Amino acid sequence: MKRLAHISVLVTALLLLMGADNDTSRYNSVGGKIMCTCGCAELLLQCNHVGCQSSDRMVRDLKASLLTHPKDEDVLQWFRENWGATATVEPRTHGLDLLAWIMPPAVLALALGLVMIVVRNWRLRPAHAAAADLSLSPQLEAFRSRARKDTEI
């Protein structure tokens, strides 16, 4: 009987510690996706300014929001609404904010495509110039030969 009591206490303690670990890891995970708004450009949980006016309130809001919102995205959305869109590290992945994810690779691909077209045109240009030299009219050829004679080239 005594052994059963010890086992039940051990199991209860393990279950409580597992829950605490999940809460701590969730706190660290979500806190790592939020920026401190004091202007230090650091993550909320890493802001080390003495007397920072923003981080203390934001940490309190984070703890309260984690208790009231079951999903991490809901917590981040709450921070976007109450602290501004710049309070989160990464933008949302839907709506107009989706452009922040799509535009950089799209602009890079467009720029690479334009560079490839310009280089291809440069490579083809001498072939067009040589073909144009061969198809000169006889009058232009006479002027060319006279210019060569006069300039001794």
CYANA upper distance limits for C-alpha pairs under 8 A (distance plus 0.5 A):
  1 MET  CA      5 ALA  CA      6.93
  2 LYS  CA      6 HIS  CA      6.89
  3 ARG  CA      7 ILE  CA      6.75
  4 LEU  CA      8 SER  CA      6.63
  5 ALA  CA      9 VAL  CA      6.65
  6 HIS  CA     10 LEU  CA      6.61
  7 ILE  CA     11 VAL  CA      6.59
  8 SER  CA     12 THR  CA      6.54
  9 VAL  CA     13 ALA  CA      6.58
 10 LEU  CA     14 LEU  CA      6.66
 11 VAL  CA     15 LEU  CA      6.65
 12 THR  CA     16 LEU  CA      6.68
 13 ALA  CA     17 LEU  CA      6.61
 14 LEU  CA     18 MET  CA      6.55
 15 LEU  CA     19 GLY  CA      6.80
 16 LEU  CA     20 ALA  CA      6.72
 17 LEU  CA     21 ASP  CA      6.55
 18 MET  CA     22 ASN  CA      6.79
 19 GLY  CA     23 ASP  CA      6.75
 20 ALA  CA     24 THR  CA      6.55
 21 ASP  CA     25 SER  CA      6.47
 22 ASN  CA     26 ARG  CA      6.47
 23 ASP  CA     27 TYR  CA      6.51
 24 THR  CA     28 ASN  CA      6.65
 25 SER  CA     29 SER  CA      6.38
 26 ARG  CA     30 VAL  CA      6.49
 27 TYR  CA     31 GLY  CA      6.25
 27 TYR  CA     62 LEU  CA      8.34
 27 TYR  CA     63 LYS  CA      7.90
 27 TYR  CA     66 LEU  CA      7.89
 28 ASN  CA     32 GLY  CA      6.44
 28 ASN  CA     45 LEU  CA      8.14
 29 SER  CA     33 LYS  CA      7.39
 30 VAL  CA     34 ILE  CA      7.39
 30 VAL  CA     72 ASP  CA      6.99
 30 VAL  CA     75 VAL  CA      8.37
 30 VAL  CA     76 LEU  CA      8.04
 31 GLY  CA     43 LEU  CA      7.93
 31 GLY  CA     44 LEU  CA      6.60
 31 GLY  CA     45 LEU  CA      6.36
 31 GLY  CA     62 LEU  CA      7.87
 32 GLY  CA     43 LEU  CA      6.53
 32 GLY  CA     44 LEU  CA      7.36
 32 GLY  CA     45 LEU  CA      7.19
 33 LYS  CA     43 LEU  CA      7.73
 33 LYS  CA     76 LEU  CA      8.37
 33 LYS  CA     88 THR  CA      6.30
 33 LYS  CA     89 VAL  CA      5.68
 33 LYS  CA     90 GLU  CA      7.66
 34 ILE  CA     43 LEU  CA      6.40
 34 ILE  CA     44 LEU  CA      6.13
 34 ILE  CA     76 LEU  CA      8.08
 34 ILE  CA     87 ALA  CA      6.15
 34 ILE  CA     88 THR  CA      4.81
 34 ILE  CA     89 VAL  CA      6.02
 35 MET  CA     41 ALA  CA      7.30
 35 MET  CA     42 GLU  CA      6.45
 35 MET  CA     43 LEU  CA      4.88
 35 MET  CA     44 LEU  CA      5.40
 35 MET  CA     86 THR  CA      7.94
 35 MET  CA     87 ALA  CA      5.48
 35 MET  CA     88 THR  CA      6.05
 35 MET  CA     89 VAL  CA      6.51
 36 CYS  CA     40 CYS  CA      7.49
 36 CYS  CA     41 ALA  CA      7.26
 36 CYS  CA     42 GLU  CA      6.52
 36 CYS  CA     43 LEU  CA      6.18
 36 CYS  CA     44 LEU  CA      4.96
 36 CYS  CA     47 CYS  CA      7.16
 36 CYS  CA     54 SER  CA      7.16
 36 CYS  CA     55 SER  CA      6.40
 36 CYS  CA     58 MET  CA      8.14
 36 CYS  CA     87 ALA  CA      7.15
 37 THR  CA     41 ALA  CA      8.18
 37 THR  CA     54 SER  CA      6.62
 37 THR  CA     55 SER  CA      8.03
 37 THR  CA     83 TRP  CA      8.38
 37 THR  CA     86 THR  CA      8.39
 37 THR  CA     87 ALA  CA      6.74
 38 CYS  CA     52 CYS  CA      7.47
 38 CYS  CA     53 GLN  CA      7.52
 38 CYS  CA     54 SER  CA      6.12
 38 CYS  CA     55 SER  CA      7.98
 40 CYS  CA     47 CYS  CA      7.90
 42 GLU  CA     46 GLN  CA      6.77
 42 GLU  CA     47 CYS  CA      6.13
 43 LEU  CA     47 CYS  CA      6.64
 44 LEU  CA     55 SER  CA      6.75
 44 LEU  CA     58 MET  CA      8.07
 44 LEU  CA     59 VAL  CA      7.91
 45 LEU  CA     55 SER  CA      8.44
 45 LEU  CA     59 VAL  CA      8.13
 47 CYS  CA     55 SER  CA      7.37
 48 ASN  CA     52 CYS  CA      8.39
 52 CYS  CA     56 ASP  CA      7.56
 53 GLN  CA     57 ARG  CA      7.82
 54 SER  CA     58 MET  CA      6.53
 55 SER  CA     59 VAL  CA      6.45
 56 ASP  CA     60 ARG  CA      6.85
 57 ARG  CA     61 ASP  CA      6.63
 58 MET  CA     62 LEU  CA      6.46
 59 VAL  CA     63 LYS  CA      6.73
 60 ARG  CA     64 ALA  CA      6.75
 61 ASP  CA     65 SER  CA      6.34
 62 LEU  CA     66 LEU  CA      6.53
 62 LEU  CA     75 VAL  CA      8.14
 63 LYS  CA     67 LEU  CA      7.08
 64 ALA  CA     68 THR  CA      6.98
 65 SER  CA     69 HIS  CA      6.29
 65 SER  CA     75 VAL  CA      6.45
 65 SER  CA     78 TRP  CA      8.31
 66 LEU  CA     70 PRO  CA      7.47
 66 LEU  CA     72 ASP  CA      8.22
 66 LEU  CA     75 VAL  CA      7.02
 69 HIS  CA     74 ASP  CA      6.59
 69 HIS  CA     75 VAL  CA      6.54
 70 PRO  CA     74 ASP  CA      7.93
 71 LYS  CA     75 VAL  CA      7.20
 72 ASP  CA     76 LEU  CA      6.83
 73 GLU  CA     77 GLN  CA      6.50
 74 ASP  CA     78 TRP  CA      6.61
 75 VAL  CA     79 PHE  CA      6.88
 76 LEU  CA     80 ARG  CA      6.73
 76 LEU  CA     88 THR  CA      7.31
 77 GLN  CA     81 GLU  CA      6.73
 78 TRP  CA     82 ASN  CA      6.59
 79 PHE  CA     83 TRP  CA      5.77
 79 PHE  CA     84 GLY  CA      7.33
 79 PHE  CA     85 ALA  CA      8.30
 79 PHE  CA     87 ALA  CA      7.10
 79 PHE  CA     88 THR  CA      7.73
 80 ARG  CA     84 GLY  CA      5.16
 80 ARG  CA     85 ALA  CA      5.06
 80 ARG  CA     86 THR  CA      7.74
 80 ARG  CA     87 ALA  CA      6.68
 80 ARG  CA     88 THR  CA      7.15
 81 GLU  CA     85 ALA  CA      7.58
 83 TRP  CA     87 ALA  CA      6.42
 85 ALA  CA     91 PRO  CA      8.05
 91 PRO  CA     97 ASP  CA      6.54
 91 PRO  CA     98 LEU  CA      8.16
 91 PRO  CA    100 ALA  CA      7.66
 92 ARG  CA     97 ASP  CA      6.16
 92 ARG  CA     98 LEU  CA      7.17
 93 THR  CA     97 ASP  CA      6.80
 93 THR  CA     98 LEU  CA      5.46
 93 THR  CA    101 TRP  CA      7.91
 94 HIS  CA     98 LEU  CA      5.47
 97 ASP  CA    101 TRP  CA      8.00
 98 LEU  CA    102 ILE  CA      6.86
 99 LEU  CA    103 MET  CA      5.98
100 ALA  CA    104 PRO  CA      7.76
101 TRP  CA    105 PRO  CA      8.39
102 ILE  CA    106 ALA  CA      6.67
103 MET  CA    107 VAL  CA      6.36
104 PRO  CA    108 LEU  CA      6.67
105 PRO  CA    109 ALA  CA      6.58
106 ALA  CA    110 LEU  CA      6.63
107 VAL  CA    111 ALA  CA      6.55
108 LEU  CA    112 LEU  CA      6.65
109 ALA  CA    113 GLY  CA      6.63
110 LEU  CA    114 LEU  CA      6.73
111 ALA  CA    115 VAL  CA      6.70
112 LEU  CA    116 MET  CA      6.68
113 GLY  CA    117 ILE  CA      6.79
114 LEU  CA    118 VAL  CA      6.70
115 VAL  CA    119 VAL  CA      6.62
116 MET  CA    120 ARG  CA      6.57
117 ILE  CA    121 ASN  CA      6.67
118 VAL  CA    122 TRP  CA      6.70
119 VAL  CA    123 ARG  CA      6.70
120 ARG  CA    124 LEU  CA      6.75
121 ASN  CA    125 ARG  CA      6.55
122 TRP  CA    126 PRO  CA      8.17
123 ARG  CA    127 ALA  CA      8.45
124 LEU  CA    128 HIS  CA      7.13
125 ARG  CA    129 ALA  CA      6.77
126 PRO  CA    130 ALA  CA      6.63
127 ALA  CA    131 ALA  CA      6.76
128 HIS  CA    132 ALA  CA      6.65
129 ALA  CA    133 ASP  CA      6.84
130 ALA  CA    134 LEU  CA      7.16
131 ALA  CA    135 SER  CA      7.26
132 ALA  CA    136 LEU  CA      7.44
136 LEU  CA    140 LEU  CA      6.81
136 LEU  CA    141 GLU  CA      6.95
137 SER  CA    141 GLU  CA      6.82
138 PRO  CA    142 ALA  CA      6.72
139 GLN  CA    143 PHE  CA      6.95
140 LEU  CA    144 ARG  CA      6.63
141 GLU  CA    145 SER  CA      6.72
142 ALA  CA    146 ARG  CA      6.69
143 PHE  CA    147 ALA  CA      6.61
144 ARG  CA    148 ARG  CA      6.73
145 SER  CA    149 LYS  CA      6.76
146 ARG  CA    150 ASP  CA      6.68
147 ALA  CA    151 THR  CA      6.55
148 ARG  CA    152 GLU  CA      6.04
148 ARG  CA    153 ILE  CA      5.68
149 LYS  CA    153 ILE  CA      7.39
